[in-house]
Amino acid sequence: AQPTTNGQRDEELHVPRLPLSDIDHLDPYPRSSGRRRDPSKKRAEDSAQGATKQWNPAVLLLNRASKSLVDADFRRIAPKGRHIDQWTGPGDILKESVKLTHLAIPVFPGRDLSTFQQTNSYFLLFPNPAYARTYQNYITKLHRMSQDHTPTSLHSPLPPPPGTVVEGEDVHTLLQDYALCPPSQRINIVSMFSPFGATLHRLIEYHGYPQLTEPIDNTGRAVLFWVEGHYPTTNAVRAVIDEDGRERGLQWGPRDGSRYVEKLELTSELPEEAEQREDFERVAQRRWDRRWIVRLSDENEARRFVRTWHRRPFPLASDHVKDGNPRIVNAEFLW
């Protein structure tokens, strides 16, 4: 055999370089098993991701809850970003609802439409069923964990110390933040999807109760006002509140002089179940009840009004008090 020179050996071992433009046709997915990624799986993932971006309103209804809950109680424990894309932190699910659907009230309490008083239920609005189901499953999980780790007797284990992680959650922080339902009770949170009933459809259409949101949104700066056992006129209510404002040296209503005390139009329809109960007369009496919405300048002023007026005797002339008992005012912050 003829000996080869170094130049000949280099020429034989020369490997042409692959142009960068040729990599455009390479598989963009990693090949962990030596096979291409199943296109059907990619289409399914794209479809699931698209489902979370479509406008298809869904509602969660929390029943048998405390009337003292506020919207922060729902945002504080919302699922974190690992559950659904665009949820970047606690509470962002509800902020995202506002951005996607322009809802002014993503969470609001249920109300008895014959009196407009708050009930023990809450509505949560979501832009699509995917968000609603994820939130519902997450809340159910948190409630179960609160039941497992809340002491119920002297023989119960000690509550978990700070930093204890169970199923990816800090149980100590969870027990401090979770307030939707006592651990001793069974949580009742149900989902509702389109088509909705007339009442619920109206709430979604007006982004809340039209008595509060129309013609302008007064949610979070208005007060529900009524007097037990007395039915004064709107002018009488306005005069009493104006007089109280003069006494404190600062009027309650808006500074522009607009009308801030308006009578609330209540529904006169009786519940279908009223005829099946013995309190038909009490339910019928609601037709004569009078409620007013007092519109204040901001939330702080509205809460200050509630602290001043709630359970306070309504000023009446002596001839209006036949039994000698004062007529008590009720003031409820509307959010």
Residue pairs with C-beta under 8 A, 6 or more apart in sequence:
4 12
27 36
27 37
29 36
29 37
48 130
49 85
51 128
51 129
51 130
52 84
52 85
52 86
52 128
52 130
52 131
53 100
53 128
54 127
54 128
55 100
55 101
55 127
55 128
56 127
56 128
56 129
56 194
57 101
57 125
57 126
57 127
57 128
57 194
57 204
58 125
58 126
58 127
58 128
58 129
58 131
58 132
58 133
58 191
58 192
58 193
58 194
59 123
59 124
59 125
59 126
59 132
59 191
59 192
59 193
59 196
59 200
59 204
60 123
60 124
60 126
60 132
60 135
60 136
60 189
60 190
60 191
60 192
61 110
61 121
61 122
61 123
61 124
61 189
61 190
61 191
61 192
62 121
62 122
62 124
62 180
62 181
62 187
62 188
62 189
63 120
63 121
63 188
63 189
63 190
64 120
64 121
64 181
64 185
64 188
65 120
65 121
65 122
65 180
65 181
66 120
66 179
67 109
67 118
67 119
67 120
69 109
69 122
69 179
69 180
70 335
71 94
71 106
71 107
71 108
71 335
73 179
73 180
74 94
74 107
74 122
74 124
74 180
75 90
75 91
75 94
75 95
75 107
76 90
76 91
76 177
77 90
77 139
77 142
77 174
77 177
77 178
77 180
78 87
78 90
78 91
78 92
78 93
78 94
78 135
78 138
79 87
79 93
79 134
79 135
79 138
80 87
80 89
80 90
81 87
81 88
81 89
81 92
83 134
83 138
84 93
84 130
84 131
84 134
86 92
86 96
87 93
87 96
93 126
93 131
93 134
93 135
94 106
94 107
94 124
96 127
96 131
97 103
97 106
97 125
97 126
97 127
97 131
98 104
98 106
100 127
101 125
101 127
102 207
103 125
103 207
104 207
104 208
104 213
104 217
104 219
105 125
105 207
105 208
105 213
105 219
105 335
106 124
106 125
106 126
107 122
107 123
107 124
107 125
108 122
108 123
108 208
108 209
108 219
108 335
109 118
109 119
109 121
109 122
109 123
109 335
110 118
110 119
110 120
110 121
110 122
110 123
111 117
111 118
111 119
111 209
112 119
113 199
113 266
113 267
114 266
114 267
114 268
114 269
114 270
114 271
114 283
114 286
114 289
115 266
115 286
115 289
115 291
116 209
116 211
116 224
116 264
116 266
116 291
117 224
117 332
118 332
123 200
123 203
124 132
124 135
125 204
126 132
126 135
129 191
129 193
132 191
132 193
133 191
136 189
136 191
139 180
139 187
139 189
140 187
140 189
141 167
142 169
142 174
142 178
143 178
143 180
143 181
143 183
143 187
145 166
145 167
145 169
145 171
145 174
146 174
146 175
146 178
146 183
147 183
149 159
149 160
149 166
149 171
149 174
149 175
150 159
150 175
150 183
151 157
151 158
151 159
152 183
152 184
159 172
159 175
160 166
160 171
160 172
160 175
161 172
162 170
162 172
162 173
163 170
163 172
164 170
164 171
164 172
165 171
180 187
180 189
181 187
181 188
192 200
195 201
196 204
202 210
203 209
206 213
206 214
207 213
207 217
208 217
208 219
211 264
211 265
211 293
212 218
212 219
212 222
212 293
212 334
213 219
218 293
218 295
218 334
219 334
219 335
220 299
220 302
220 334
220 335
221 295
221 296
221 297
221 298
221 299
221 301
221 302
222 293
222 294
222 295
222 296
222 302
222 334
223 293
223 294
223 296
223 302
223 305
223 306
223 309
223 331
223 332
223 333
223 334
224 264
224 291
224 292
224 293
224 294
224 330
224 331
224 332
224 334
225 237
225 261
225 291
225 292
225 293
225 294
225 309
225 329
225 330
225 331
226 289
226 290
226 291
226 292
226 329
226 330
227 290
227 314
227 327
227 328
227 329
227 330
228 327
228 328
228 329
228 330
229 327
230 314
230 316
230 320
230 327
231 288
231 289
231 290
232 240
232 290
232 314
234 261
234 262
234 263
234 292
237 261
237 292
238 259
238 261
240 314
240 315
241 252
241 253
241 261
241 294
242 251
242 252
242 253
243 315
244 252
244 308
244 309
245 251
245 252
245 253
252 260
252 294
252 296
252 301
252 305
253 259
253 260
253 261
253 295
253 296
254 260
254 295
254 296
254 297
255 297
260 294
260 295
260 296
261 292
261 293
261 294
261 295
262 292
262 293
262 295
263 290
263 291
263 292
264 291
264 292
264 293
266 286
266 287
266 289
266 291
268 287
270 280
270 283
270 284
271 283
274 280
274 283
274 284
277 283
293 334
294 302
294 305
294 331
296 302
296 305
302 333
302 334
303 333
305 331
306 331
306 332
306 333
309 329
309 331
310 329
310 330
310 331
310 332
311 328
311 329
311 330
312 328
312 329
313 326
313 327
313 328
313 329
314 326
314 327
314 328
314 329
316 326
316 327
321 327
